[in-house]
Amino acid sequence: MKNRGFFLNKFDENVLYFNQAELMNKVVIFIAAAVLFMGFSGCSYVHYPRADEFAEKAKGATTVETLLNLTVMMETSAQASKEGKGKDQSLDDLHNQFHAFNNTLCCVEKAKRETPAYDLAVTHNKELWTIFKRIWKFRNTQPQRDDHLDLFITEIKELRATLELLK
């Protein structure tokens, strides 16, 4: 039998053959799908490269203090984003700060993660994600953008009160 390419099962050469064209076709489709998935998945490190920078600026003595500092930064950015349009600098800062907050929330000490206050903080974080997605959807549309920013600020204040319980 003529060798049509490499085979996957070295014990039975007649079972699984790929010719080179089929193999390259599968590889190209896989790479294209991976690029599309990463490009359309919304937020990725490419979209919020400054999250680590904001986390470093907000660094406190404990993880909870860092989270509290990030909530202050997010509230300030949300206030500055009002009356804006599109992806302006303050909305981009809010986006990065929110990712920094989300990444830091996972790093809370284990003893504090087992408390009801932490569970409530996680719930507030999920609510903030829902609100932020609406802000992002309406980033070019007033007054919906400002309405959702007001809701975001209210939720941030509730989150900060919950985080105070974790101290």
Buried (B, 14 or more C-beta within 10 A) or exposed (E): EEEEEEBEEEEEEEEEBBEEEEEEEEEEEEEEEEEEEEEEEEBEEEEBEBBBEBBEBBEEEEBBBBBBBBBEBBBBBBEBBBEBEEEBEBBBBBBBBBBBBBBBBEEBEEEBBEEEBBEBBBEBBEBBEEBBEBBBEBBEEEEBBBEBBBBBBEBBEBBBBBBEBBE
